[in-house]
Amino acid sequence: MPGPHEMRTIRVKPGAKEALGFAPHADIDAALERAREMTRNAQRRMENIWDQSRMNRRRQAWTADAAFATWFGTDALTKSQMRRMLRRIRRMRRRVHRHVRIVVHPQTGPNSGRCSAASTPNAYKLVTPGIHLCPNFWANLGATAAFTQADRQAAVLIHELRHRGGIPGSMWHFGAAQPGPAQALAASNPRRARRNPENWENFMLQM
């Protein structure tokens, strides 16, 4: 199996290292490794649900798992919906175990990309391959009482991969780009929540 450095390419734009005050490679590697762990855990839990012998037991197992119930809802739990979720989680696991391209931008200047926007993102995805990271990826995603920095950064990387990169069903946010609206979406429209990158980000934080 390739080593961690062979599974990613990190391009640091001129001015980014100076803006951060450190080389970002170690943090990105830690976040990618945590993302791989999250997807392995998610796949194992989804397979445990799917392996129940009957649909009513699958529904019970899904509803009993707080992460699935909170972020992907408890309605519309049909066989086809559960099968789609199993496939999506397996595909995401495969995606984070393949090569990932990362571009790190400074906050301002000609190499800042979207990082200089009025509403500065932590990270973003374009049509071209790769995840683009802004200084806010570090400023806004430090450790909290509940999560490590690697936890939060890994979940954001998975969020961005849901937007694009060969993951069927990847979508925009359906108006739910923050945890509160994402949780509400899971209750009101679980089919959309199961495709929404913000729901995936918060779900993965529980993995």
C-alpha positions as CSV (number, residue, x, y, z in Angstrom):
1,M,0.0,0.0,0.0
2,P,1.4,3.5,-0.8
3,G,2.7,5.5,2.1
4,P,0.9,8.7,3.2
5,H,3.1,11.0,1.2
6,E,2.4,9.0,-2.0
7,M,-1.4,9.4,-1.5
8,R,-1.4,13.2,-1.7
9,T,0.1,16.1,-3.5
10,I,0.4,19.4,-1.5
11,R,1.0,22.6,-3.5
12,V,1.8,25.6,-1.3
13,K,1.2,28.8,-3.2
14,P,3.8,31.6,-2.9
15,G,3.0,33.6,0.3
16,A,1.0,30.8,2.0
17,K,3.7,29.5,4.2
18,E,4.7,33.0,5.3
19,A,1.1,33.9,6.0
20,L,0.6,30.8,8.2
21,G,4.0,31.0,9.9
22,F,4.7,27.3,9.4
23,A,4.8,24.6,6.7
24,P,1.3,23.0,6.5
25,H,2.3,19.5,5.3
26,A,2.2,17.7,8.7
27,D,-1.2,19.1,9.6
28,I,-2.6,18.1,6.2
29,D,-1.2,14.6,6.5
30,A,-2.7,14.2,9.9
31,A,-6.1,15.4,8.6
32,L,-6.0,13.0,5.7
33,E,-5.1,10.1,7.9
34,R,-8.0,11.0,10.2
35,A,-10.4,11.3,7.2
36,R,-9.4,7.7,6.2
37,E,-10.1,6.5,9.7
38,M,-13.4,8.3,9.8
39,T,-14.5,6.6,6.5
40,R,-13.4,3.2,7.7
41,N,-15.4,3.6,10.9
42,A,-18.5,4.9,9.0
43,Q,-18.3,2.0,6.6
44,R,-18.1,-0.5,9.4
45,R,-21.1,1.1,11.2
46,M,-23.2,1.3,8.0
47,E,-22.4,-2.4,7.2
48,N,-23.5,-3.4,10.6
49,I,-26.8,-1.7,9.9
50,W,-27.1,-3.3,6.5
51,D,-26.2,-6.8,7.7
52,Q,-29.3,-6.9,9.9
53,S,-31.5,-9.7,8.7
54,R,-34.7,-7.8,8.1
55,M,-35.6,-4.2,7.0
56,N,-37.3,-3.4,10.3
57,R,-34.2,-4.4,12.2
58,R,-32.1,-2.3,9.8
59,R,-34.3,0.7,10.6
60,Q,-34.0,0.0,14.3
61,A,-30.2,-0.2,14.0
62,W,-30.1,3.0,12.0
63,T,-32.3,4.9,14.4
64,A,-30.3,3.7,17.4
65,D,-27.1,5.1,15.9
66,A,-27.2,8.7,17.0
67,A,-24.9,9.9,14.2
68,F,-27.0,8.4,11.4
69,A,-30.3,9.5,13.0
70,T,-29.1,13.1,13.7
71,W,-27.4,13.9,10.4
72,F,-29.2,11.7,7.9
73,G,-32.6,11.5,9.5
74,T,-34.9,8.7,10.5
75,D,-37.6,9.0,7.8
76,A,-37.5,7.6,4.2
77,L,-35.6,4.6,5.4
78,T,-36.3,2.4,2.4
79,K,-34.2,-0.4,1.2
80,S,-33.0,1.6,-1.7
81,Q,-32.1,4.6,0.5
82,M,-30.0,2.4,2.8
83,R,-28.3,0.7,-0.2
84,R,-27.4,4.1,-1.6
85,M,-25.9,5.2,1.7
86,L,-23.9,2.1,1.9
87,R,-22.6,2.7,-1.6
88,R,-21.8,6.4,-0.9
89,I,-19.9,5.6,2.2
90,R,-17.9,2.9,0.5
91,R,-17.1,5.2,-2.4
92,M,-16.0,8.0,0.0
93,R,-13.7,5.5,1.8
94,R,-12.2,4.5,-1.5
95,R,-11.8,8.2,-2.5
96,V,-9.9,9.3,0.6
97,H,-7.6,6.2,0.2
98,R,-6.7,7.3,-3.3
99,H,-4.5,10.2,-4.3
100,V,-5.8,13.6,-3.0
101,R,-4.5,16.9,-4.4
102,I,-4.3,19.9,-1.9
103,V,-3.6,23.5,-2.8
104,V,-2.8,25.9,0.1
105,H,-3.4,29.7,-0.6
106,P,-2.4,32.8,1.3
107,Q,-5.2,35.1,2.5
108,T,-4.5,38.0,0.2
109,G,-2.5,38.7,-3.0
110,P,-2.4,37.3,-6.5
111,N,-2.2,33.7,-5.2
112,S,-5.1,33.9,-2.8
113,G,-7.8,32.4,-5.0
114,R,-11.2,32.6,-3.2
115,C,-9.5,33.0,0.1
116,S,-9.7,36.8,-0.3
117,A,-13.4,36.8,-0.7
118,A,-15.6,38.9,1.7
119,S,-16.8,35.7,3.3
120,T,-13.6,33.8,3.5
121,P,-14.0,30.0,3.4
122,N,-12.0,27.4,5.3
123,A,-11.7,25.4,2.1
124,Y,-13.3,25.1,-1.3
125,K,-13.6,23.0,-4.4
126,L,-13.4,24.0,-8.0
127,V,-14.1,22.2,-11.2
128,T,-10.4,21.5,-11.5
129,P,-9.1,18.6,-9.4
130,G,-8.0,19.3,-5.8
131,I,-9.1,20.8,-2.6
132,H,-8.1,24.4,-1.9
133,L,-7.3,25.4,1.6
134,C,-7.3,29.0,3.0
135,P,-5.6,30.2,6.2
136,N,-9.0,29.8,7.9
137,F,-8.5,26.1,7.6
138,W,-6.2,26.6,10.6
139,A,-7.6,29.8,12.1
140,N,-11.2,28.4,12.4
141,L,-10.5,24.7,12.9
142,G,-8.4,24.4,16.0
143,A,-9.0,21.9,18.7
144,T,-12.1,22.2,20.9
145,A,-13.3,20.4,24.0
146,A,-15.0,17.8,21.8
147,F,-12.7,17.5,18.8
148,T,-9.0,17.7,17.9
149,Q,-7.8,19.9,15.1
150,A,-7.3,16.8,12.9
151,D,-10.9,15.8,13.6
152,R,-12.3,19.1,12.4
153,Q,-10.0,19.4,9.4
154,A,-10.6,15.9,8.3
155,A,-14.3,16.4,8.3
156,V,-13.9,19.5,6.2
157,L,-11.8,17.6,3.7
158,I,-14.6,15.0,3.4
159,H,-17.1,17.8,3.0
160,E,-15.2,19.2,0.1
161,L,-14.8,15.8,-1.5
162,R,-18.6,15.4,-1.4
163,H,-18.9,18.4,-3.7
164,R,-16.8,16.8,-6.5
165,G,-14.3,14.1,-7.3
166,G,-16.2,11.2,-8.6
167,I,-18.6,10.8,-5.6
168,P,-22.1,10.1,-7.1
169,G,-24.8,12.1,-5.4
170,S,-22.5,15.0,-4.5
171,M,-24.5,18.2,-4.3
172,W,-24.4,21.7,-3.0
173,H,-26.0,22.5,0.4
174,F,-29.8,22.8,-0.2
175,G,-29.7,25.9,1.9
176,A,-28.1,24.1,4.8
177,A,-24.4,25.0,5.0
178,Q,-24.2,25.2,8.8
179,P,-24.7,22.5,11.5
180,G,-28.1,23.8,12.7
181,P,-29.8,24.0,9.3
182,A,-28.1,20.7,8.3
183,Q,-29.6,19.0,11.3
184,A,-33.0,20.5,10.5
185,L,-32.6,19.3,6.9
186,A,-32.1,15.7,8.2
187,A,-35.5,16.0,9.9
188,S,-37.4,17.7,7.1
189,N,-35.8,16.2,4.0
190,P,-33.6,13.2,4.8
191,R,-33.0,12.3,1.2
192,R,-31.3,15.6,0.6
193,A,-29.5,15.5,3.9
194,R,-27.9,12.2,2.8
195,R,-26.3,14.0,-0.1
196,N,-25.5,17.3,1.6
197,P,-21.8,17.9,2.2
198,E,-22.5,19.8,5.5
199,N,-24.4,16.8,6.8
200,W,-21.6,14.5,5.9
201,E,-19.1,16.7,7.6
202,N,-21.0,16.7,10.9
203,F,-21.7,13.0,10.6
204,M,-18.0,12.2,10.1
205,L,-17.1,14.1,13.2
206,Q,-18.9,11.4,15.1
207,M,-16.8,8.7,13.5
